[in-house]
Amino acid sequence: MRHQWADLPAEVRDLIGGRCGTVTRVTVPDAGEVAEFAAALEADTGRLFVKAARLDSPNLWMARKEAQAAPAVKGIGAALLWQEEADGWLVTAFEYVPGRHADLSPGSSDLPMIAGTLTGLADRLTPAPALKTFSLARRWAGSALWSEIAATGGLTPWQAEHLERLRELESRVSDAVAGETLAHTDMTGPNILVDGARVRVIDWSWPAPAAPWVDTASLVPRLIAAGHSAAGAHRWATTVPHYAAADPVDLAALAAVIAARWRLRALRDGGVWDALSAAAEAWVADLLGVSAPGGGLPRERRR
């Protein structure tokens, strides 16, 4: 549950005020759901972005990881200003990053800029700077999500038809995503801010060493959900050299796991996850070159 400014303990608000002066305005973003408190503040020292989490929160590690990653992504991510504890809370302050959420829809002028940013980001973060964080390969080792979905009766007809192939792809995901690039691993439109010709990537709460194409690939189903065809989203991704050079089977392995994760989320929460799950399913079908969900054939063959 996202807390409001008034919900924070007085000692936490006093800590923030002692650091930046009197807070005159608090703006809670309309995106994000992990941080217990997250808001842009206007204060005597200027604008800043503050996150806060209780020290007993199961997501506390994410706040620490984001602070650890900040120096490595300086200039692209939000710069870390300070991090302190007060009254059982961890408070992290970042520079305020101006901009709007990226537009991922077909024809968006943001897309070429995002592709350029992803290319530069992967180049800059290879090899991955030293952080105390598991690799994406280790994070997903032993993944058996498709079996879990099948056991609960939650497969779509298309997924049931291709279950064995999905399981096989999932079994190789750790090898597929292994690499020496520090990846964001949570690329979404709201985590990409566009300010004129400048693109920034924020919320580095899940950083992990991975293959250099992982972040680009993870945007493909987001583009499909935003209105692109699966082949069109893939075509955009190939403008990023790291993605264009990736093994198609490795791409399909990542796609299969993302599709499984989003299917589980859709079964639990519904809403936007239904659309995202369907987009990921279409992405897998396109990568495999098999009949698309609903019985149709892939619109285009990519290669």
N, C-alpha and C positions, 0 to 999 in steps of 0.2 A: 504494500500500500504506500503510495506516494504521500509524504508529509508536507504540510504547508509551513511557512516561516514561523507562524505562531505556535506550531506544534513542537518546535525544537525546545529543549531545555534552556532555561535562561542562561546557564553557564556556557552553552554552545553559542548562543546568540552574542553573548558578551565577548567570547573568544573572537568571533568573526568581526564584531565591532571594534575590538582592540587592534585588530590587524588592518582594517580598511576604513575605520571611522564610521560615522553614523550612516546606517543603511536607509536610503530614502525611497527605494523602489525595489520590489521583488517580482520577477517574472518567471513563472513556472512553465517550462516548455511543454508543448503538446505531443511530444514523442519521448520514447524511453519509458521503461517500466521497472528497471532493476534497482537503481539507487533509491534509498528511502527518502532522501531529500536531494533535489537538484533544482537549481534556479540561477538565473542571471540576476546579479545584484548591481544596483547603482548606489555608490557610496562616496564618501569624501575623497577617496583616492582614485575614483573612476569606476569603470565597469569591470566586473569579474564574474566568473562562473564558479559556483560552489556546490560540491556534493558532500553529503554526510551519511554515514552509516553507523548503526550501533555496533559496538565491539563484539556483541554476541550474534551478529547477523550471519547467516550461512553464506551471504554474498560478500562478506568483508574482504575476502581475498581478491575480489575483482577491483575494489578500490585501491588496494595496495599495488596490484599489477599495473593499473592505469598510471599510477604515479611513477612506478619503476620504468615504464615504457616511455614516458614523456620526453626525457632527454634525447632518446634515440630518434624520435620523430619530430624534433623541434623544427618549427617552420612549416610543417605539414599538419601535425596535430596541434592541440592546445598546449602552450607552455605551462609547466607546473610552477605555481607561485609559492605555495607552502602546504604542508600537511601537519596537523597537530591533533591531539586528543583532548577531550573535555567531557566530563560527566558521563563517561561510558560511551562516547561517540568518537568516531574518527572523522575529521573534517578535512577536506581537500579543496584547495582553491586553484583554479586555472585562469589563464588569461581569457578574456572574453573574445570569442571568435565571431566576427560579424558574418552575415550571409543568410541565404535561404536554403532550404532543403533542396537537394538536386532533383531535377525533373528527369525521370527515366522514361518518359513516354516516347513513342515513335516520332522522329523528326526533331526531338529536343536539341537545341544548340549546346546543351550541357554535355552531351555524350562524347563528342571529340575531346573536350577538355578533360573529362573523367578518364578516358582511355590514356591520354598523355600523362595524367597524374599517376595512374596505376603502373604505367611503364617505368616512370622515374622512381616511384616508391619502391618497386621490387629491385631495381638496380641499386638504389641507395642502401637498402636493408639486406643486401647479400654481400658477405655472410652476415647472419643475424648477430646483432650485438648481444653481449652476454646478459641474459636475464634469468632469474630463477623461475622458470616456467616450463611446463611439459611441452614437448613437441606435439603438433597436431596428430602425427602418427601414433604417438603414445596415448593421446587423449581418446582416440577412436579405436585403439587396439581391442580386439575381441568383440567388436560391435556385432550384435545379433538382433537388430531392430526389426527386420522383416519377419523373423520367426516370432517375435513378440506380437507384432500386429496380426499375423496369421492366427496365433493362438487365441486372440481376443475376438476373432471374427470381423476385424476392421478393414479387411482388404477391399479395394474397389474391384470391379470385374476385370479391368485391365491388369491390375496388380496381381490378382489371383492367376490370371493366364500366364504371366511372366514371372511368377514367384521364384522359380529356381534360378533364373538368370539374375534376378535382383539379389538373391542370397549370395550367388557366386561373386557378383561385383562387390557386394558389401564385404565379403571375406578378404578381398585384396586391397581394401581402402587404405590401410596403414602403409603399405608399400607404395601405393599410388600417390599419396600426399606427402611423402617424406621429402625433405629438402632443407636447405640452409638459408632460406629467406625468412625474415621476421614478417609474418602475416598478421593482418588485423583480425581475420576470421569472423567478422560480423559486419560485412559490408552491406549497408542498406542506404536507401535514399536519405533518410534523416541523419545518418552518420556522415554524409558527404555534404558539406556546405559550399555554396557557390556565391562569391562576392565579386561581381563584374567578371573579369577574366581569371580570377584566382579561385582555385579549388583547395579546400582543406578537408582532411579526414579526422574526425573526432571520435571520442569514446573508445580508447584503446584498452578496454577492460579484459579482452580475451586474447592477448597477443600469444603467438606460438610460432616456432620455427616450422616451416612447411615448404612445399614446392612453390616456385615463384609465380605460378599461374593461379594459385588457389583463390586469391581475392577477386581476380577478374572473373573466374568461373562462378564464384558464389553470387555474382551480380546477375548472371544470365537468367535464372528463374525469376528474379525480381523484375527484369525487363519484360519477361513474358507476362507476368502478372500486371504490368503496366500497359500492356496492349501489343507488344511485339509478337510476331510469330516466333516459334522456337528456332527456326532456321535463321530468321532475321536477327534474333538476339545473339545466336552463335556467330553470325557474320560480323556483328559489331565487336564481339570479344576477340575475333582474330585480328583486329587492328592493334591489339596489344601483343607484341612479339612473343612474350613468354607463353601466352595462351596458344598462339598459333603453332608453337613448336611442341606443345604437349602431346603425349600419346593419347589418342582418342579413347582407348580403353581405360586409361587413368582418369580421364574426364568423366567417363561413364560411371566409374566407381565412386567418385565424389558425388556425382549427381544422384546415384542410387541412395547414398547415405543421407543427403539433404532431403530427398523425397521421403525417406522413411521418417526422419526427424519431424518433418512438417506434417506428415500424415498422422503421427502420434499426437502432435499438438492440435491438429484439426479435430481429431476424435475427442480430445479432452476439452478444448475451448471453442471450437467452431469459429464463426465470424470470419475475420480476414484470413485466418489460417486455412479455411476451406479453399479460398482462391489461390493462396500460395501453394498449397498441397497440389492442386490441380496443375498449376504452372510447372512445378517441379516434375510431376508425372509426365507432362508433355515434353519437357526437356530430356528426360531419360529416353523416351520413345524416339525422339529425333536423333539423339546420339547413337542409338542402337539401329536406327534405320528400319524400325518395325512399325506395324500398324499403330497409329496414334490412339489415345484414349477416345472412346466413342466409336471406334471401328474404322475411322478414316485413315488414309495413308499420309505419311509426312508430306507437307506441301512441297518441300524442295530437298534434294540430296545435296549435302554441302561439299562432300569430297569422296 
